[in-house]
Each structure stands twice: as structure tokens, then as C-alpha cells.
Amino acid sequence: MNLRDELRTHRLLAIVRGPDPAAALTAVLTVAESGVALIEVSMTTADALGVIRRARAALGPDFALGAGTVLSAEDAHAAADAGAGFLVTPAIAPSLAEGGRLGLPVLAGALTPTEVVQAVDGGAAAIKLFPASLGGPDYLGALRDPFPGIAFVPVGGVDADGARRYLDRGATAVGVGSPLLGDAVRGGDTTALRERAAAFLAAVRP
């Protein structure tokens, strides 16, 4: 898959993490049914590999389903074996190079200009600006000047209003966890999850 194209097209990455594997799987399937076309299951989720495996079986081979918080080469291999189509890291980590060896695109975490350069040199398909809340949309706007060709995906504290501000300042997409998923990853209301998904999809619409 071409991760940059997927990010550019869909503009919203849902980040699923939680303590209940069954609820996490339900959350993945619910946001997918709601129209969210890019989903990451964090490796910090209970039985994350099982969730990815079952989600892949349910969503089919072409759905843009990835694994997040992938740090080690071993985790990269495990995620790939479970069916992840891309990897997401919170920082520059061994999983970045391993993703390249496995043929999986990597959304690599970086915050400073130096880290951005290191991540791109390491083969990152796009940059997860994390934690985005430290600098906000203005910080992203400042990064766009020296790095006009890099795809940035702010993650961390992005709500529906913030999503639009980041996109207006040059983000390719935004990554959203708890503001979107809420209590659904702990067995909460999926109707409310569908409503939040609709609000986020409206916010990122071109």
C-alpha cells in the first residue's frame, strides 16, 4: 500500500488502544463501518496481535489496517504476521528500519526538526508529529516551511476542532485516539462512537 496516498486521501487515522480485546475489535469494526478508512491498533492494546488478526479477517486484505506503538524489530515482524499493512511508531526506533526490510510503510514518530530529518533518512513514509499538543497547529505550520514535501500527521490531543486547524496549517492527515474512541475501547456505547466518527469525518472533509 502507498501510505502517503492513503493519508492524503482519507485525512483521518483512528488509533485504537484499550484493555479489552473484544471491545477493541468492536471499536475497530465500528469505526470502519462508520467510514473511517485508516485504522491503527496500538501494540499496547490487550492481545493486540489477536485484535489485528481478527480485524484483518473481518475487513479483508485491502483495508488500510496498521499496528501502532511498534518499537522493536520483533514487534514489527509480529505485527506483519498478524496482518498489519503499515506500522506506526511513537519515536525513531528499530521498527523503522525493520518495516523497510519487511516492505511495510512506516508512519514514524518525530517532534523536532532533527528527528524529522532522521526519520525521513531512515525511510519513513510520513511523520507522526507527536505529541502534537506540545506545539499545536502553529508549530506544525513552522515545520512546513523547511519541510514542504514531508507528509505530517499530528497525533496527541487532537479533537474535531483541532483536526481542522491542523489540516489548515498543512497536515496531510490527523491521528486521533481517545477523542474519537472514547469509552468504546472499554465496552462503551458504540452509537456514540459512530456519532463521533461522523463528526471527525466531517471535520477532515476537504
C-alpha positions as CSV (number, residue, x, y, z in Angstrom):
1,M,0.0,0.0,0.0
2,N,1.0,3.6,-0.5
3,L,0.6,5.0,2.9
4,R,1.2,8.6,1.9
5,D,-1.6,8.4,-0.7
6,E,-3.9,6.8,1.8
7,L,-3.2,9.5,4.3
8,R,-3.7,12.2,1.7
9,T,-7.0,10.8,0.5
10,H,-8.6,9.9,3.8
11,R,-7.1,12.5,6.2
12,L,-8.1,10.7,9.4
13,L,-6.3,7.8,11.1
14,A,-8.2,6.2,14.0
15,I,-6.0,5.0,16.8
16,V,-7.4,2.1,18.8
17,R,-5.9,1.1,22.2
18,G,-7.5,-0.4,25.2
19,P,-7.6,-3.1,27.9
20,D,-10.3,-5.2,26.5
21,P,-9.6,-7.1,23.3
22,A,-13.2,-7.8,22.4
23,A,-14.1,-4.1,22.9
24,A,-11.1,-3.0,20.9
25,L,-12.1,-5.3,18.0
26,T,-15.7,-4.0,18.2
27,A,-14.3,-0.4,18.1
28,V,-12.2,-1.2,15.0
29,L,-15.1,-2.6,13.2
30,T,-17.5,0.1,14.2
31,V,-15.3,3.0,13.0
32,A,-14.6,1.1,9.8
33,E,-18.4,0.7,9.3
34,S,-18.7,4.4,10.0
35,G,-16.5,5.3,7.1
36,V,-13.1,5.7,8.7
37,A,-10.7,4.1,6.2
38,L,-7.4,4.2,8.1
39,I,-7.1,2.4,11.4
40,E,-4.2,1.6,13.7
41,V,-4.3,-0.9,16.5
42,S,-1.8,0.0,19.2
43,M,0.5,-2.8,20.4
44,T,-0.3,-1.6,23.9
45,T,-3.8,-3.0,23.4
46,A,-4.5,-6.2,25.3
47,D,-3.9,-9.1,22.8
48,A,-3.1,-6.5,20.1
49,L,-2.0,-9.1,17.7
50,G,-5.2,-11.1,18.1
51,V,-7.2,-7.9,17.5
52,I,-5.3,-7.2,14.4
53,R,-5.6,-10.7,13.1
54,R,-9.4,-10.8,13.7
55,A,-9.9,-7.3,12.3
56,R,-7.9,-8.2,9.1
57,A,-10.1,-11.3,8.6
58,A,-13.3,-9.2,9.0
59,L,-12.2,-6.2,7.0
60,G,-10.4,-8.0,4.1
61,P,-6.9,-7.8,2.7
62,D,-7.2,-4.4,1.1
63,F,-8.3,-2.4,4.1
64,A,-5.7,0.1,5.5
65,L,-5.2,-1.6,8.9
66,G,-1.9,-1.0,10.7
67,A,-0.2,-1.6,14.0
68,G,0.8,1.3,16.3
69,T,3.4,1.8,19.1
70,V,5.7,-0.6,17.3
71,L,9.1,-0.2,18.7
72,S,11.2,-3.3,18.2
73,A,12.1,-5.3,15.2
74,E,10.4,-8.3,16.8
75,D,7.2,-6.3,17.2
76,A,7.4,-5.3,13.6
77,H,7.6,-8.9,12.5
78,A,4.8,-9.9,14.8
79,A,2.6,-7.1,13.5
80,A,3.3,-8.0,9.9
81,D,2.5,-11.7,10.6
82,A,-0.8,-10.7,12.2
83,G,-1.8,-8.8,9.1
84,A,-0.8,-5.2,9.7
85,G,-0.4,-3.3,6.4
86,F,1.6,-0.5,7.9
87,L,3.5,0.4,11.1
88,V,3.3,3.4,13.4
89,T,6.0,4.4,15.9
90,P,6.0,7.0,18.7
91,A,9.7,7.7,18.0
92,I,12.6,6.8,15.8
93,A,13.0,3.2,16.8
94,P,14.4,-0.1,15.4
95,S,11.0,-0.9,13.9
96,L,11.5,1.9,11.3
97,A,14.3,0.1,9.6
98,E,12.7,-3.3,10.1
99,G,9.5,-2.0,8.5
100,G,11.5,-1.2,5.4
101,R,13.0,-4.6,5.3
102,L,9.6,-6.2,5.6
103,G,8.2,-3.9,2.8
104,L,5.8,-2.2,5.2
105,P,5.4,1.6,5.1
106,V,6.1,3.3,8.5
107,L,4.5,6.4,10.0
108,A,7.4,7.4,12.2
109,G,7.1,9.5,15.3
110,A,9.2,12.7,15.5
111,L,8.8,16.1,17.1
112,T,11.9,18.2,16.4
113,P,13.4,19.2,13.1
114,T,16.4,16.9,13.7
115,E,14.1,14.0,14.4
116,V,12.1,14.7,11.3
117,V,15.3,14.5,9.2
118,Q,16.4,11.3,10.9
119,A,13.0,9.7,10.4
120,V,12.9,10.6,6.7
121,D,16.5,9.4,6.2
122,G,15.5,6.2,7.9
123,G,12.8,5.5,5.4
124,A,9.7,6.9,7.0
125,A,6.7,7.2,4.6
126,A,5.3,10.0,6.7
127,I,5.9,11.7,10.0
128,K,3.7,11.3,13.1
129,L,4.1,14.7,14.8
130,F,4.0,13.5,18.4
131,P,3.0,14.7,20.8
132,A,1.4,17.4,18.6
133,S,-0.3,19.1,21.6
134,L,3.1,20.5,22.8
135,G,3.3,22.9,19.9
136,G,-0.1,22.9,18.3
137,P,-1.1,23.9,14.8
138,D,1.3,26.9,14.9
139,Y,4.3,24.6,15.4
140,L,3.2,22.4,12.5
141,G,3.0,25.5,10.4
142,A,6.5,26.4,11.3
143,L,7.8,23.0,10.3
144,R,6.1,23.2,6.9
145,D,8.5,25.9,5.7
146,P,11.7,23.9,5.9
147,F,10.0,20.6,5.1
148,P,7.4,21.3,2.4
149,G,7.5,17.9,0.8
150,I,7.0,15.8,4.0
151,A,3.7,14.3,5.0
152,F,2.9,15.3,8.6
153,V,0.3,13.5,10.7
154,P,-0.3,15.3,14.1
155,V,-1.2,12.9,16.9
156,G,-1.8,13.6,20.6
157,G,-4.7,15.7,21.9
158,V,-6.4,16.3,18.5
159,D,-10.1,16.9,18.8
160,A,-12.5,17.6,15.9
161,D,-11.9,21.3,16.0
162,G,-8.2,20.8,16.3
163,A,-8.2,18.4,13.3
164,R,-9.4,21.2,11.0
165,R,-6.9,23.6,12.3
166,Y,-4.0,21.2,11.8
167,L,-5.2,20.4,8.3
168,D,-5.4,24.1,7.5
169,R,-1.8,24.5,8.6
170,G,-0.6,21.8,6.3
171,A,-1.1,18.4,7.9
172,T,-1.7,15.6,5.4
173,A,-3.9,13.8,7.9
174,V,-4.6,13.7,11.7
175,G,-4.3,10.7,14.0
176,V,-7.0,10.5,16.7
177,G,-7.3,8.2,19.7
178,S,-9.4,8.9,22.8
179,P,-11.2,11.9,21.4
180,L,-12.7,9.6,18.8
181,L,-12.8,6.2,20.5
182,G,-13.9,7.4,24.0
183,D,-15.1,4.6,26.2
184,A,-15.8,2.3,23.3
185,V,-12.5,0.5,23.8
186,R,-13.7,-0.4,27.3
187,G,-17.0,-1.7,26.1
188,G,-18.8,1.7,26.0
189,D,-21.5,3.0,23.7
190,T,-20.9,2.2,20.0
191,T,-23.8,4.5,19.0
192,A,-21.8,7.4,20.5
193,L,-18.7,6.2,18.8
194,R,-20.5,6.3,15.4
195,E,-21.6,9.9,16.1
196,R,-18.0,10.9,17.0
197,A,-16.7,9.2,13.8
198,A,-19.2,11.2,11.8
199,A,-18.1,14.4,13.4
200,F,-14.4,13.7,12.7
201,L,-15.1,12.7,9.2
202,A,-17.0,16.0,8.7
203,A,-14.1,17.9,10.2
204,V,-11.5,16.5,7.9
205,R,-13.5,16.7,4.7
206,P,-11.7,18.8,2.1
